[in-house]
Each structure stands twice: as C-alpha cells, then as structure tokens.
Amino acid sequence: MEKPNLSYIESMSGGDKAFKQKLIDIIKTEFPQEKVIYFKNIKANNYKEAAENVHKLKHKISILGLIKSYDLAVEFEHNLIDGNSNSKKDFEFILQNITNFLEIL
C-alpha cells in the first residue's frame, strides 16, 4: 500500500519551513471539507457532482505523493462521469489513508 508523504511539498517549499507549513495547513483544512462534500454527493448518487469532488481531491492525492492512488482517482472520476461508481471502495480507502496521515502531522 502506498503511504502519503511530504516529498513534493518539501521540494516545492525549497527549505522554507513557514511555506511548507502553510501548504500542509491548507491541505489539512481543505481535504476534510472536500471529503465531506464528496461523501454527501456519493450517498445521494449525484455522480456528476461527486466526479467534481474527486477532481479536486485527486490534486491533494498527487501532492501527497500517492502516484498509484492518483491514477485510481482519475479512473474513478471518469467512472462517475459515466454514471457508475466502480472503484468507489478503493477510492474511499485512499481517502481514509490520507485522513490517517493528516491526523499525525
């Protein structure tokens, strides 16, 4: 299983600890909010809206170094656009993995 990491954030920050922390804080603020909206839409079978949520979430997945998970998110986004929820369980596992990671930062 892939594990989230801060490698990309560290490379973006160029050693600037304040900037690095600002990026982490943004993710820690936005990710839970975006996740709640995703679950609301998926529960209501609003697949088009859920696809938009996945689109936003996949960028955070990428920033946290989850390459395979990003690919799965892209696939899931396309599935939702096509009106099906294939890969839902795998995508939601990724969300939980990120949630666990952010809690220990």
C-alpha positions in Angstrom: 0.0 0.0 0.0 1.2 3.5 -0.9 1.8 5.8 2.0 1.3 9.6 1.8 4.4 11.6 2.1 5.6 15.2 2.1 8.3 14.9 -0.6 6.6 17.0 -3.1 5.7 19.7 -0.5 9.3 19.7 0.7 10.6 20.1 -2.8 8.1 22.9 -3.5 9.0 24.8 -0.3 12.7 24.8 -1.1 13.6 24.5 2.6 11.2 27.4 3.6 9.6 25.9 6.7 6.9 28.5 7.0 5.9 27.9 3.4 5.9 24.2 3.9 3.7 24.5 7.0 1.3 26.8 5.1 0.9 24.2 2.4 0.3 21.5 5.0 -2.2 23.7 6.8 -4.1 24.3 3.5 -4.4 20.6 2.9 -5.4 19.9 6.5 -8.2 22.5 6.2 -9.4 21.8 2.6 -9.2 18.0 2.5 -11.7 17.2 5.2 -14.2 19.7 3.8 -13.9 18.3 0.3 -14.2 14.8 1.6 -17.5 15.6 3.4 -18.9 17.1 0.2 -17.8 14.0 -1.8 -19.5 11.6 0.7 -22.7 13.7 0.6 -22.8 13.6 -3.2 -21.9 9.9 -3.4 -24.6 9.0 -0.9 -27.1 10.9 -2.9 -26.0 9.2 -6.1 -25.0 12.6 -7.5 -22.2 11.1 -9.6 -21.5 14.2 -11.7 -21.0 16.3 -8.6 -19.0 13.5 -6.9 -16.8 13.5 -10.0 -16.1 17.2 -9.5 -15.2 16.4 -5.8 -12.9 13.6 -6.9 -11.3 16.0 -9.4 -10.4 18.4 -6.5 -9.3 15.6 -4.2 -7.0 14.0 -6.7 -4.8 17.0 -6.7 -4.2 16.6 -3.0 -3.6 12.9 -3.6 -0.9 13.9 -6.0 0.6 16.5 -3.7 0.9 13.8 -1.0 3.0 11.6 -3.3 0.4 8.9 -4.0 1.1 8.1 -7.6 -0.9 4.9 -8.0 -3.7 6.4 -5.9 -3.8 9.4 -8.2 -4.2 7.1 -11.2 -7.1 5.3 -9.5 -8.7 8.7 -8.7 -8.5 9.6 -12.4 -10.2 6.3 -13.3 -12.8 6.8 -10.6 -13.6 10.3 -11.7 -14.2 9.0 -15.3 -16.4 6.2 -14.0 -18.5 8.7 -12.1 -18.8 10.9 -15.2 -20.1 7.8 -17.0 -22.6 7.2 -14.2 -21.1 4.4 -12.3 -19.3 4.0 -9.0 -16.7 1.4 -9.9 -13.6 1.9 -7.8 -15.6 3.6 -5.0 -14.3 1.3 -2.3 -10.7 1.7 -3.4 -11.0 5.5 -3.7 -12.6 5.7 -0.2 -9.7 3.6 1.2 -7.3 6.3 -0.2 -9.3 9.0 1.5 -9.0 7.2 4.8 -5.3 6.6 4.3 -4.9 10.4 3.8 -7.1 11.2 6.8 -4.9 9.0 9.0 -1.8 10.6 7.7 -3.0 14.2 8.2 -4.1 13.4 11.7 -0.4 12.7 12.7 1.1 15.7 11.0 
